[in-house]
């Protein structure tokens, strides 16, 4: 039976006509597609094309021959697959460039862990010590400015910072030993 007749039968829902078209064109289309993309991808692509043809059979308009339509559609799908692959590779490359230092530098994980432990240790300081310490060390204020901000004496500020550093040395002693060997 000719393609036009098979297509018309398929268009009205004849599954046998679709099977005949599938059997007739599946292998040649896979072979054609494998010129553009890998064999395993070409088979999936052609299966998707055939499924598309079946699902859109009532609306599908083929102006030339069915064979021409199938091969042209296969080519366009292959080119789209190639574009998609190139796009994914480009995105992967961009992400890799942004993140490669994290993966190539084993200290990255150590530094993150250390930063988290320092923050936790600071958060565990008594409130007055924590406030004084963070204003002094992270607020970049002098002891006099910290004393004025908190309404305490400079000696109190010095004492709180000294005590905070002692507490932090104890809590972070495992990390301090590592820095001695680096």
Phi, psi and omega per residue, in radians:
X1 nan 2.530 -3.120
X2 -1.322 2.767 -3.115
X3 -1.030 -0.746 -3.104
X4 -1.054 -0.726 3.129
X5 -1.196 -0.760 3.112
X6 -1.065 -0.737 -3.123
X7 -1.121 -0.733 3.129
X8 -1.124 -0.699 3.080
X9 -1.139 -0.735 3.125
X10 -1.109 -0.691 -3.114
X11 -0.999 -0.579 3.136
X12 -1.597 0.145 3.024
X13 1.768 0.187 3.136
X14 -1.300 1.911 -3.099
X15 -1.204 -0.581 3.119
X16 -1.127 -0.663 3.097
X17 -1.120 -0.721 3.101
X18 -1.114 -0.739 3.122
X19 -1.050 -0.718 3.136
X20 -1.117 -0.761 3.093
X21 -1.111 -0.710 -3.137
X22 -1.074 -0.886 -3.116
X23 -1.087 -0.691 -3.097
X24 -1.174 -0.689 -2.982
X25 -1.897 -0.257 -3.047
X26 -1.015 -0.968 -3.098
X27 -1.100 -0.845 3.118
X28 -1.063 -0.646 3.120
X29 -1.190 -0.677 3.095
X30 -1.101 -0.769 3.124
X31 -1.092 -0.747 3.109
X32 -1.081 -0.820 -3.109
X33 -1.155 -0.550 -3.123
X34 -1.203 -0.169 3.016
X35 -1.285 -0.345 -3.109
X36 -1.835 -0.709 -3.038
X37 -2.300 2.882 3.140
X38 -1.012 2.662 -3.065
X39 -0.934 -0.832 -3.087
X40 -1.133 -0.598 3.093
X41 -1.270 -0.624 -3.109
X42 -1.156 -0.664 3.121
X43 -1.100 -0.778 3.130
X44 -1.133 -0.719 3.135
X45 -1.079 -0.741 -3.141
X46 -1.219 -0.654 3.072
X47 -1.071 -0.732 3.093
X48 -1.104 -0.696 3.109
X49 -1.082 -0.816 -3.124
X50 -1.128 -0.681 3.089
X51 -1.110 -0.732 3.084
X52 -1.023 -0.769 -3.133
X53 -1.063 -0.779 -3.126
X54 -1.145 -0.774 -3.068
X55 -1.222 -0.476 -3.098
X56 -1.913 0.338 -3.025
X57 -0.977 -0.632 -3.112
X58 -1.254 -0.572 -3.071
X59 -1.671 -0.261 -3.024
X60 -1.159 2.259 3.109
X61 -2.026 2.108 3.122
X62 -2.027 1.977 -3.062
X63 -1.460 -0.616 3.113
X64 -1.791 -2.537 3.136
X65 -1.398 2.697 3.088
X66 -1.077 -0.724 -3.139
X67 -1.024 -0.824 3.119
X68 -1.075 -0.751 3.130
X69 -1.063 -0.803 -3.103
X70 -1.102 -0.808 -3.105
X71 -1.219 -0.649 3.084
X72 -1.156 -0.755 3.103
X73 -1.088 -0.728 3.119
X74 -1.077 -0.772 3.135
X75 -1.059 -0.815 -3.135
X76 -1.107 -0.687 3.110
X77 -1.150 -0.668 3.093
X78 -1.112 -0.797 3.135
X79 -1.103 -0.672 3.072
X80 -1.139 -0.671 3.110
X81 -1.131 -0.689 3.107
X82 -1.132 -0.777 3.109
X83 -1.050 -0.748 3.140
X84 -1.103 -0.730 3.122
X85 -1.115 -0.767 3.121
X86 -1.094 -0.735 3.122
X87 -1.060 -0.814 3.136
X88 -1.106 -0.692 3.112
X89 -1.130 -0.683 3.133
X90 -1.158 -0.774 3.112
X91 -1.095 -0.748 3.111
X92 -1.045 -0.748 -3.141
X93 -1.113 -0.764 3.131
X94 -1.099 -0.804 3.126
X95 -1.111 -0.702 3.128
X96 -1.070 -0.778 3.140
X97 -1.066 -0.678 -3.129
X98 -1.256 -0.580 -3.014
X99 -1.852 -0.076 -2.993
X100 -1.074 -0.602 3.137
X101 -1.065 -0.616 3.131
X102 -1.147 -0.671 -3.078
X103 -1.434 -0.523 -3.096
X104 -1.523 -0.299 -3.080
X105 -1.892 1.794 -3.122
X106 -1.108 -0.396 3.123
X107 -1.217 -0.333 -3.138
X108 -0.975 -0.790 -3.110
X109 -1.230 -0.654 3.107
X110 -1.120 -0.759 -3.123
X111 -1.135 -0.719 3.095
X112 -1.090 -0.760 3.125
X113 -1.117 -0.770 3.127
X114 -1.086 -0.785 3.130
X115 -1.030 -0.759 3.129
X116 -1.125 -0.734 3.138
X117 -1.186 -0.640 3.071
X118 -1.098 -0.811 3.136
X119 -1.066 -0.742 3.113
X120 -1.101 -0.741 -3.140
X121 -1.123 -0.721 3.101
X122 -1.114 -0.737 3.132
X123 -1.117 -0.451 -3.131
X124 -1.491 -0.122 3.096
X125 -1.127 2.647 3.023
X126 -0.982 2.600 -2.978
X127 -0.927 -0.816 -3.133
X128 -1.093 -0.739 3.119
X129 -1.132 -0.801 -3.105
X130 -1.064 -0.795 -3.117
X131 -1.113 -0.794 3.127
X132 -1.105 -0.813 -3.103
X133 -1.091 -0.801 -3.095
X134 -1.198 -0.649 3.080
X135 -1.121 -0.699 -3.108
X136 -1.255 -0.852 -3.009
X137 -1.523 -0.690 -3.061
X138 -1.802 -0.431 3.106
X139 -1.516 -0.100 3.107
X140 0.923 0.781 3.114
X141 -1.866 2.626 3.070
X142 -1.294 2.902 3.120
X143 -1.065 -0.645 3.131
X144 -1.142 -0.726 3.125
X145 -1.157 -0.685 3.112
X146 -1.128 -0.773 -3.139
X147 -1.041 -0.759 -3.140
X148 -1.146 -0.753 -3.126
X149 -1.083 -0.737 -3.071
X150 -1.568 -0.212 3.140
X151 1.285 0.621 3.104
X152 -2.209 3.019 -3.140
X153 -1.384 2.828 3.098
X154 -1.098 -0.657 3.124
X155 -1.073 -0.668 3.102
X156 -1.134 -0.740 3.116
X157 -1.070 -0.825 -3.141
X158 -1.064 -0.734 3.136
X159 -1.116 -0.835 -3.124
X160 -1.075 -0.707 3.120
X161 -1.155 -0.751 3.118
X162 -1.063 -0.792 -3.139
X163 -1.175 -0.677 3.107
X164 -1.061 -0.777 3.141
X165 -1.110 -0.676 3.096
X166 -1.089 -0.802 3.141
X167 -1.089 -0.779 -3.129
X168 -1.133 -0.666 3.105
X169 -1.065 -0.696 -3.139
X170 -1.196 -0.825 -3.102
X171 -1.178 -0.502 -3.070
X172 -1.915 0.373 -3.065
X173 -1.041 -0.599 -3.140
X174 -1.108 -0.637 -3.139
X175 -1.348 -0.603 3.125
X176 -1.105 -0.644 3.094
X177 -1.103 -0.672 3.123
X178 -1.113 -0.662 -3.122
X179 -1.198 -0.460 3.123
X180 -1.167 -0.496 -3.094
X181 -1.633 -0.175 -3.119
X182 -1.390 nan nan
